[in-house]
Amino acid sequence: MNHTQQSLLVTIELLADLPDEQFAKLDKACSWNRYSAHEQIIDRDSETRDVFFIVEGRVRVSNYSLSGREITLDDLSEGAHFGELSAIDHQPRSASVMALEDCHLALLSPDRFAELCMENPQIGFRVMRSLAHIVRLSNERIMDLSTLAANNRVQAELLRQARNHMVDDLKAEIVPIPVHSDMASRVSTTRETVARVMNDLARRGLVKRQKDSMVVLDVDVLQDMVEEVKGE
């Protein structure tokens, strides 16, 4: 049986290697929604518990400070999932999620999600790995906010993005080009600070802006810059 004819869920990384008959059941168990760009999908503290699978599009996970300042936690694209925390612990949503572009999402109830994990241990293990990644990333950001100056936090965020877009041992090509306001919201600083840091890195020959991407020419040097400040 051909996966691509059977289910749109075959693109979801969490569901890799799921048997054909399981995909057929999941298709029926899910509800399917479309969201327009900039439409709110989840509100922080809401009581919904569904798990979302991104079949098409891109979303942003964020929180807001008491003053209303947006703090970006992550951007997720086709093949990713979100919402599992509330499905697991039955607590209110811990973050808001907004569509960055037109999205097609599959929603799975918390009870069916629990059954899916118990019936397929490999999926349960992937969920654990995903949650472990969230914890590690959160710890790293907490340390950065506690110990690094704003310009160094921008460098550390650029390094994180570069590591996810390596094209060889030294060079990374980040697509799409990081938006200054987005980077600022990730590291709790201003767009002006981000612009100054990026201009400085460009003058040093470490980054180069191309038509559709930001190239980090020597990730090792950028890493040394970040680690030198962290070690002080």
Secondary structure as a PSIPRED ss2 file (coil, helix, strand):
# PSIPRED VFORMAT (PSIPRED V4.0)

   1 M C   1.000  0.000  0.000
   2 N C   1.000  0.000  0.000
   3 H H   0.000  1.000  0.000
   4 T H   0.000  1.000  0.000
   5 Q H   0.000  1.000  0.000
   6 Q H   0.000  1.000  0.000
   7 S C   1.000  0.000  0.000
   8 L H   0.000  1.000  0.000
   9 L H   0.000  1.000  0.000
  10 V H   0.000  1.000  0.000
  11 T H   0.000  1.000  0.000
  12 I C   1.000  0.000  0.000
  13 E H   0.000  1.000  0.000
  14 L H   0.000  1.000  0.000
  15 L H   0.000  1.000  0.000
  16 A C   1.000  0.000  0.000
  17 D C   1.000  0.000  0.000
  18 L C   1.000  0.000  0.000
  19 P C   1.000  0.000  0.000
  20 D H   0.000  1.000  0.000
  21 E H   0.000  1.000  0.000
  22 Q H   0.000  1.000  0.000
  23 F H   0.000  1.000  0.000
  24 A H   0.000  1.000  0.000
  25 K H   0.000  1.000  0.000
  26 L H   0.000  1.000  0.000
  27 D H   0.000  1.000  0.000
  28 K H   0.000  1.000  0.000
  29 A H   0.000  1.000  0.000
  30 C C   1.000  0.000  0.000
  31 S E   0.000  0.000  1.000
  32 W E   0.000  0.000  1.000
  33 N E   0.000  0.000  1.000
  34 R E   0.000  0.000  1.000
  35 Y E   0.000  0.000  1.000
  36 S C   1.000  0.000  0.000
  37 A C   1.000  0.000  0.000
  38 H C   1.000  0.000  0.000
  39 E C   1.000  0.000  0.000
  40 Q E   0.000  0.000  1.000
  41 I E   0.000  0.000  1.000
  42 I E   0.000  0.000  1.000
  43 D C   1.000  0.000  0.000
  44 R C   1.000  0.000  0.000
  45 D C   1.000  0.000  0.000
  46 S C   1.000  0.000  0.000
  47 E C   1.000  0.000  0.000
  48 T C   1.000  0.000  0.000
  49 R C   1.000  0.000  0.000
  50 D C   1.000  0.000  0.000
  51 V E   0.000  0.000  1.000
  52 F E   0.000  0.000  1.000
  53 F E   0.000  0.000  1.000
  54 I E   0.000  0.000  1.000
  55 V E   0.000  0.000  1.000
  56 E E   0.000  0.000  1.000
  57 G C   1.000  0.000  0.000
  58 R E   0.000  0.000  1.000
  59 V E   0.000  0.000  1.000
  60 R E   0.000  0.000  1.000
  61 V E   0.000  0.000  1.000
  62 S E   0.000  0.000  1.000
  63 N E   0.000  0.000  1.000
  64 Y E   0.000  0.000  1.000
  65 S C   1.000  0.000  0.000
  66 L C   1.000  0.000  0.000
  67 S C   1.000  0.000  0.000
  68 G C   1.000  0.000  0.000
  69 R C   1.000  0.000  0.000
  70 E E   0.000  0.000  1.000
  71 I E   0.000  0.000  1.000
  72 T E   0.000  0.000  1.000
  73 L E   0.000  0.000  1.000
  74 D E   0.000  0.000  1.000
  75 D E   0.000  0.000  1.000
  76 L E   0.000  0.000  1.000
  77 S E   0.000  0.000  1.000
  78 E C   1.000  0.000  0.000
  79 G C   1.000  0.000  0.000
  80 A C   1.000  0.000  0.000
  81 H E   0.000  0.000  1.000
  82 F E   0.000  0.000  1.000
  83 G C   1.000  0.000  0.000
  84 E H   0.000  1.000  0.000
  85 L H   0.000  1.000  0.000
  86 S H   0.000  1.000  0.000
  87 A H   0.000  1.000  0.000
  88 I H   0.000  1.000  0.000
  89 D H   0.000  1.000  0.000
  90 H C   1.000  0.000  0.000
  91 Q C   1.000  0.000  0.000
  92 P C   1.000  0.000  0.000
  93 R C   1.000  0.000  0.000
  94 S C   1.000  0.000  0.000
  95 A C   1.000  0.000  0.000
  96 S E   0.000  0.000  1.000
  97 V E   0.000  0.000  1.000
  98 M E   0.000  0.000  1.000
  99 A E   0.000  0.000  1.000
 100 L C   1.000  0.000  0.000
 101 E C   1.000  0.000  0.000
 102 D C   1.000  0.000  0.000
 103 C E   0.000  0.000  1.000
 104 H E   0.000  0.000  1.000
 105 L E   0.000  0.000  1.000
 106 A E   0.000  0.000  1.000
 107 L E   0.000  0.000  1.000
 108 L E   0.000  0.000  1.000
 109 S C   1.000  0.000  0.000
 110 P H   0.000  1.000  0.000
 111 D H   0.000  1.000  0.000
 112 R H   0.000  1.000  0.000
 113 F H   0.000  1.000  0.000
 114 A H   0.000  1.000  0.000
 115 E H   0.000  1.000  0.000
 116 L H   0.000  1.000  0.000
 117 C H   0.000  1.000  0.000
 118 M H   0.000  1.000  0.000
 119 E H   0.000  1.000  0.000
 120 N C   1.000  0.000  0.000
 121 P H   0.000  1.000  0.000
 122 Q H   0.000  1.000  0.000
 123 I H   0.000  1.000  0.000
 124 G H   0.000  1.000  0.000
 125 F H   0.000  1.000  0.000
 126 R H   0.000  1.000  0.000
 127 V H   0.000  1.000  0.000
 128 M H   0.000  1.000  0.000
 129 R H   0.000  1.000  0.000
 130 S H   0.000  1.000  0.000
 131 L H   0.000  1.000  0.000
 132 A H   0.000  1.000  0.000
 133 H H   0.000  1.000  0.000
 134 I H   0.000  1.000  0.000
 135 V H   0.000  1.000  0.000
 136 R H   0.000  1.000  0.000
 137 L H   0.000  1.000  0.000
 138 S H   0.000  1.000  0.000
 139 N H   0.000  1.000  0.000
 140 E H   0.000  1.000  0.000
 141 R H   0.000  1.000  0.000
 142 I H   0.000  1.000  0.000
 143 M H   0.000  1.000  0.000
 144 D H   0.000  1.000  0.000
 145 L H   0.000  1.000  0.000
 146 S H   0.000  1.000  0.000
 147 T H   0.000  1.000  0.000
 148 L C   1.000  0.000  0.000
 149 A C   1.000  0.000  0.000
 150 A H   0.000  1.000  0.000
 151 N H   0.000  1.000  0.000
 152 N H   0.000  1.000  0.000
 153 R H   0.000  1.000  0.000
 154 V H   0.000  1.000  0.000
 155 Q H   0.000  1.000  0.000
 156 A H   0.000  1.000  0.000
 157 E H   0.000  1.000  0.000
 158 L H   0.000  1.000  0.000
 159 L H   0.000  1.000  0.000
 160 R H   0.000  1.000  0.000
 161 Q H   0.000  1.000  0.000
 162 A H   0.000  1.000  0.000
 163 R H   0.000  1.000  0.000
 164 N C   1.000  0.000  0.000
 165 H C   1.000  0.000  0.000
 166 M E   0.000  0.000  1.000
 167 V C   1.000  0.000  0.000
 168 D C   1.000  0.000  0.000
 169 D C   1.000  0.000  0.000
 170 L C   1.000  0.000  0.000
 171 K C   1.000  0.000  0.000
 172 A E   0.000  0.000  1.000
 173 E E   0.000  0.000  1.000
 174 I E   0.000  0.000  1.000
 175 V C   1.000  0.000  0.000
 176 P C   1.000  0.000  0.000
 177 I C   1.000  0.000  0.000
 178 P C   1.000  0.000  0.000
 179 V C   1.000  0.000  0.000
 180 H H   0.000  1.000  0.000
 181 S H   0.000  1.000  0.000
 182 D H   0.000  1.000  0.000
 183 M H   0.000  1.000  0.000
 184 A H   0.000  1.000  0.000
 185 S H   0.000  1.000  0.000
 186 R H   0.000  1.000  0.000
 187 V H   0.000  1.000  0.000
 188 S C   1.000  0.000  0.000
 189 T C   1.000  0.000  0.000
 190 T C   1.000  0.000  0.000
 191 R H   0.000  1.000  0.000
 192 E H   0.000  1.000  0.000
 193 T H   0.000  1.000  0.000
 194 V H   0.000  1.000  0.000
 195 A H   0.000  1.000  0.000
 196 R H   0.000  1.000  0.000
 197 V H   0.000  1.000  0.000
 198 M H   0.000  1.000  0.000
 199 N H   0.000  1.000  0.000
 200 D H   0.000  1.000  0.000
 201 L H   0.000  1.000  0.000
 202 A H   0.000  1.000  0.000
 203 R H   0.000  1.000  0.000
 204 R C   1.000  0.000  0.000
 205 G C   1.000  0.000  0.000
 206 L C   1.000  0.000  0.000
 207 V E   0.000  0.000  1.000
 208 K E   0.000  0.000  1.000
 209 R E   0.000  0.000  1.000
 210 Q C   1.000  0.000  0.000
 211 K C   1.000  0.000  0.000
 212 D C   1.000  0.000  0.000
 213 S C   1.000  0.000  0.000
 214 M E   0.000  0.000  1.000
 215 V E   0.000  0.000  1.000
 216 V E   0.000  0.000  1.000
 217 L C   1.000  0.000  0.000
 218 D C   1.000  0.000  0.000
 219 V H   0.000  1.000  0.000
 220 D H   0.000  1.000  0.000
 221 V H   0.000  1.000  0.000
 222 L H   0.000  1.000  0.000
 223 Q H   0.000  1.000  0.000
 224 D H   0.000  1.000  0.000
 225 M H   0.000  1.000  0.000
 226 V H   0.000  1.000  0.000
 227 E H   0.000  1.000  0.000
 228 E H   0.000  1.000  0.000
 229 V H   0.000  1.000  0.000
 230 K H   0.000  1.000  0.000
 231 G C   1.000  0.000  0.000
 232 E C   1.000  0.000  0.000
